[in-house]
Amino acid sequence: MNDKLKKLRVVGRFVAMAFGIFFGVGIVGNLTGHSVDPHSHMGELVRWGMGGEPQEVMLGSVYLAIAAYLWIAAARPFQHWLHLDFALAANIAHSVVMVLLSFVWPHSMQHLWGDSLLTIIPTAMLAYVWLPVRSEVLAAAAPARSASS
């Protein structure tokens, strides 16, 4: 395994683990009534508005699925390259919306230093290790892709 693929495996799995822990803790907190108080300093950084618990749990469950598949895809990019693309595209979309909402919604600028940053950093890390090897992986996977068409 070359160095770029080793970096992809380590960083991809780190990002998967970070998403799993962050959103897993959020889901458990919400479901057990121990979520972060939206009026606390931490709550102002990671909670959007009042009464968003159901949406947080739903988004968290999507991120747990992304994390699980990212864990697998990071170790086997030739077989699971599409999930790496999806994880990157979905997180870029999510990050852009969070940054825009930080500017548009009243009293939301603090999210740029909270959960927005917690999404942007892992997404940038994933892009840094995936994009340099993507064309190599797709070229190697091309025969398998064309055979299944």
N, C-alpha and C positions, 0 to 999 in steps of 0.2 A: 504494500500500500504506500503510495507516495505521500509526501509531506502535506500537500494540499488536501488530500482526502482524509488524512489523520486530523488536520485542523477542523475540517468539516464535521467529522465525527464528534470531536471533543466539544467544539463550540455549539454545534447543533443540539447535542444532548444537554449541554448546559442551559441553552435557551429553553428547550423543552422542560427541563427540570424547574427553571425559574417560573415559567408560565404555570406549570402544574402546582407549584407551591403557592404562588401568589393567588391564583384563582381558586385553588383547593381550599386554602385557608379562608378566603372570602365566602365561598359557598357554605362551608361548615359554620362559620360565624353567623351568616345570615339565617341559616336553617335552625340554629340552636339559640338564636336570640342574643348572641354575643358579638354582633358586628361592630365595626368601628363607629363611634358616635360621630354623626356628620358635623356636629358643632365643635369637635375637638380639633386640635392642630393637625393631627393625622387625618381625621375625617375630611377636613377642608382640602387636603391634598389628593385623596383617593376616592371620595364619594361625590357623585354628581347630583346635586339637587336633593330634594326631600322626597322620601317615599319611593326610592328606586330599587328597593330590595328585590322584587321579582325580576326586574330587568338585569340586575347584577348577577343573580343566580343563573338566569338563562344565558347571558353572555359568558359567564364563567364555565358553564357546561360545554359550550362551543370551544372555549380555549382549552379545556381539559382534553377534548378530542383532538384538537390541533397538536397539543403537547404529546399525546400518546403516539400519534402518527409521525410526528417530527422526530421523536426518539428512534423509531424504527428507520425512517428515511435517512437520517444522518449517518447511520451505520451501513446502509445499503442503497446509496444514491443511484446506482445503475438500474435498480429495480423499482425505485420509488421516487424518481426525479420529479414527477408531477406534483407530489405532495410538497416537496421543497419549494417548487414554484408557487403553489397555492399558499403555503404558510407565509412566504415572503409577500406575495401580492395582498393577501388578506390583512396582514399586519401593517403594510404600508397604507392601505386604505383606512384602517382603523386609526392609525397614527395621524394621518392628515385630517380626518374628521375631528379627532380630539383637539388638535392644535387650532383648527378653525373655530371650534366651539369655545375654546378658551378665550378667543378674541371677541366672539359674537355674543355669548351669553353673559349677562351681568354677573359680576362677582365671581368669575371663573378663571381669571388669569393665573391663580395659584396652581392650577392643574398643569401648567407648563413645567413646573418644578416638582410635580408629584407623579400621578399615574401616566400622564402624557410622556414624561421622560422615561418612566418604567416600561413603556411600550416601544419608544423610539430606540433606546439603547440596544435591547436584544434584537430588534429588527435590523438595525445597522450591523450588529455583529454577525447575524445570519447572512445578510447580503455580502459582507466582507469575505466570508469563507465560501459561500455558495456560488456567487456570480463568476469568480475566476475559474472554477472548474466546470461550470454548467455546460459550456459548449463541448468540452471533452467528454463529459458524461453523455450528453445527447448524441454525439457522434458514435460513441460506443454502443449506445442503446438503439440506434437507428435500425439495424437489421431486425432486432426483436420487435420494434414498433411496426415496421413495414410487414413483417410476417403475420402479425396479429390483425392487420387491417383487412 
